[in-house]
Amino acid sequence: MGQNLHRATDALDEAGERISRYLSMQLLVNVSYGIPMAAGLWLIGVPGAMLWGALAAVMRFVPYVGPMISAVFPLALAFAVDPGWQLVLWTVALIVLLEVISNNVIEPWLYGSSTGLSAMSLIVAATFWTAMWGPIGLIMSTPLTVCLLVIGKYLPQLAFLDILLGSQPVLDEPTRIYQRLLADDAAEASELSLQIVQDKDESVAAFYGDAGVAVLRMAVGDHKHAATAEHRLRVVDGMDEVLDELEEQYPSTRQPGRTRVISMGGKWEVDQLAARMVAHCLEIDGHGVQNVNSDVLSSHSAVEPPEVQRGDVVCVSWMSTEPYAAARNLCRRIRRAWPQSRIVLLLWNLPQEISREQMRDQGAKLGADEITASLDGAVSAVRTFLGDAAEDVFEPAPLPKNEEKRLKALHASGMLQSEAFRKLSQQMAKRAADIFDIPLVAIGVIDDTHEHVIAIHGGLTPGQEDEMPADSNTPRRFQHSLSRDEALGSFVVASGDILQVEDLKHDRRYAGNMAFREAGVRFYAAAPIRDKAGLVLGVLGLADTAPRELNERELRLLQAMANDIMEEWKGIDLPDLEIESQSSSATLGQAVPD
């Protein structure tokens, strides 16, 4: 594995997990086949029905050949004991029916999800390993192929194995849409876009912010190096059709009144497409928006410029990777035409590593009132300038269906009163802060009215002056307890799953949470702490003053550490027992004494 211990460990762990899931699913599939087989043969009247059902379940561990061998015995016995053909025909019908259901419904559903292998790769692997090692190779073909798949995932030199054998699409969603546009198939691109919004149950704004802008970035990247004039035209025309379809399926909810927002493309056609996405999001948000081209500012324009009054907002979208000189000129023209307006400059291709302070400095140089690199940031800025700030629309988390049962379990656990649990939580919070290298970790327990912070490690120093007044002497509100309506952990209780807010300020779902905004929190992630019945009693939360994102493995680790808290808690016999030593953590190995 290239002498990389971390990569090798991850690969071996994942291979073991996948093979374990595969063997479990194989046992489940075989049992689900053997029981109906035994019951069906018994109803038909074939002698030894239980024996043949058990044999069918065992022989299905041998792919392809095993089911055929197991079918020979009940068919031969049915032929021998019945002077006619009725028993034989019923037995054949039963076997064919079970094979069709198992092969076409149950196996693809369970095996594909457990191994990550495609159906074609399973067939090719069975052929290859049987040719190599005979019957043993046939039995071991799937586990061996899973190992190859995982090696291809973790070893860059063999990455083609992950593509050839895996069940995941080779192209991600934005690339699939872009490829359909290049192929002049706007209808399928529109269908893919609608399917992404519906399947993920996400908002149109989330689709635009992830997939939509990614398509336009690919178009910009290919503009000079790969795309022909025909390809550019296909992308622009096709993306127009995609946006038409999305606007039709998700119409505007704007309130009666005059237009207060101008959404403008910077220079190129892709800029205008980005401006259309911004305009659609703002219209769904209820704002009056007019989508225009920057040519309206020209004295030679045949289009009359829109009327802009004091306090109105002009949102300019720019897809170029080097927009500064042209953006500065456009901002000057906007100031001359509409001196009383506010300018939000949305630069979609800013470098990821640019800081908020650098963006502010750049915005001042360009002449914009606000500069941002994300759709959510632009929408948030527009709302603020129009006096419709995000804090007015924050909605508390709903109550879970099992709330009454959950509260009973919480009070019965003794977590709220136990000094031992507080000490355990404090130790686990410190460990999480070290592992994730994050400034603040809190462990909270959520009852019917509050999130009570049992343990907290670290503190926050807001990175921006406007997020926490410098002269504020008020302690961080969530260091002790938060109203349940204000606690983001309440959303974890409601969903029963991990919550991650990469940038609270630019996430319209949570930006209105004033308790976290005042404390300077930009990033928040929390995993549920569940009891043995699966009820969410509390959360293990991470917070930072800078935006960040945990990858999938880190989220799994966060959940594993939350699970460790309950595992350790189960080992404490008395509520007030002093913790002098810890047993091994299933996640991180031996605990280090204080």
Steps between C-alpha positions, in 0.01 A plus 500: 500500500794734441615473864215729609378356828191725522384414149570129545306492829202678346501266201512186712227628729272584209564167327417317821181700549383440142572127507329468838192677361510278192513178701215622722292591197583165337377316808182710498440436129560127534265468799236705318532250215519178703195561722255567211652204315436265794149637557413480130625141460306401812179649360556332164563164666865429420652268766784640712400862442696633801815321386479641148432851632806485725711358215386783270600760762846345550573443130424862413828590666650365175410767239314399182578126521368436852131579429501266199647214703252549785208500255590155361402309817139616552436476123635144483296394808182661363551314172555173688203506740229642269377278213386814313662835422303723735741483797802557274340803332402656834855449629649659186261796531593550866874494430471736201283744696741511795800536268342789311410687819834432667723570198319808371372667817660386824863432396562821299341706776694346790830404334551826315454706815720274712802461270495806272559271198306532176300204369726468196814492712351217710443289187845573354665435837326164538621396154857616563548347844333171396743476208788567740409277796196293404216454753696668781552804279127510423413504871762765580444714190294774665719552811815505286346753260393719794865507610607609150233771501621641832865487391403698190328756719800559729798443268518770230696279259211250493214752502364348177387195701262717702351632176479161326360299789303753706125560487530877543464717187838593354385858436366713781167677459625836368727325249209285377290813445789675324564197278133490396518871412811439289313219325218745418256305717346778708189291571698234686706767675175655624372161610823429690480839671141450612582148616790627713277758669222246563711198599711694749195687629699822485409853400559650158747738664704205628502349149614828347769547765642149448423357156394809305807707573723194447365462145574865424849470648573207270377706206732787598795263544448345156428830325851566368662156507248239388163642400415588143256775406232236446561350844472843664172563324364161608589565864344846504181398317469177697550670835234752404258211451601344832431828681168539314395156621602568861324838500184332371511221759591733788323830428555836667337583832573874478274734690310782328704817468768657290825335403775570753774267378687507168683176416763572238752291310852638488608461138464157340203275438597272789490805728143563387408137570642537851298819543185309400568247775540778756179666379305174524619437855404851608157470334434172680604690813220748431698796363419703191791444261580618148763309307696726263821503298780744574441647153205698643760738646634582156391824333447305178272239660162448332359385835387763746680461834280406798406752763707465818422697815679558829571179686444270200759229438695416185644147513772443240608143411844435359634157396844613381806383692656848467208740533650784699579761234178449308294481823647830621398670175149353515454612862599854399241497222235376743589779743463760228167360378350414842695691767254415779512123448687232695734273301548131582783349296474122464834366375433129447860403425685656791776277646375278782778611736413871489400628842203714594726796579667474159158491335397815687817681396451392141136610505598847620758529221247393238234739624249239619306515826529123544710236330436127526590177326184298569135512407388481862732788583348714224143420608589576863655835401195597293268415787709709738511803271124484448436490873387138481783344696530127544436517875135578430444167329675249724266216592559273802538128445182289507438249776578136416213250495643312798548814714306374801685169503832679450442732799414205723821325399702818558373552855540130578864505384608741774726696262378838615583435866806275479838646590663189348337566164615862514860392556478240228355757261773750583766243421331404171458867403872561549580191295274611216656848498845344462394250234315750280735792580206728562474787751177400674330168578183476708296205619137587566191319622167621363182485708158645421603866537881535490827360376709462817872509427647228721860556391685753287865518394664802344356835406423719202669817388290654223705571192290799396419812695138518388410157630564574869520851641847568634366648822266212571553351846219250464629142527433259219138403540543137411770439760225414746167448327304613199132522436403196297362730231846658460708182529622354172524169682120493492524432126713194577232375741230563238680315219692243704799557271822702481465872432773702327472874428810592300442876520219610727505857373444392140261213568148638477357214705698591813636852445217644710619325817602809695645309797769349276546810283566717805757249625687520169426140395543438129540121495295251700477122486333264745443126529216343701570324828255206504403251767475127433145548365624751244340801669697825466575635848768755417759618249875518459553837331796672333516877440744733328513869412614421144309307232619144448372161388542149639535227242305176512760312702525781754123504540505126563775552758292770669207259524729225631624731776141587591429127521805459722350738753204268552721192502715649774190618689360147502813382680437733794296320766415784738392850394748671732793262447832677455668419167853391569563300188342443164459182304622492143311711252364307206601792284828639624666227703619535859395812690782720629480572877467864607 
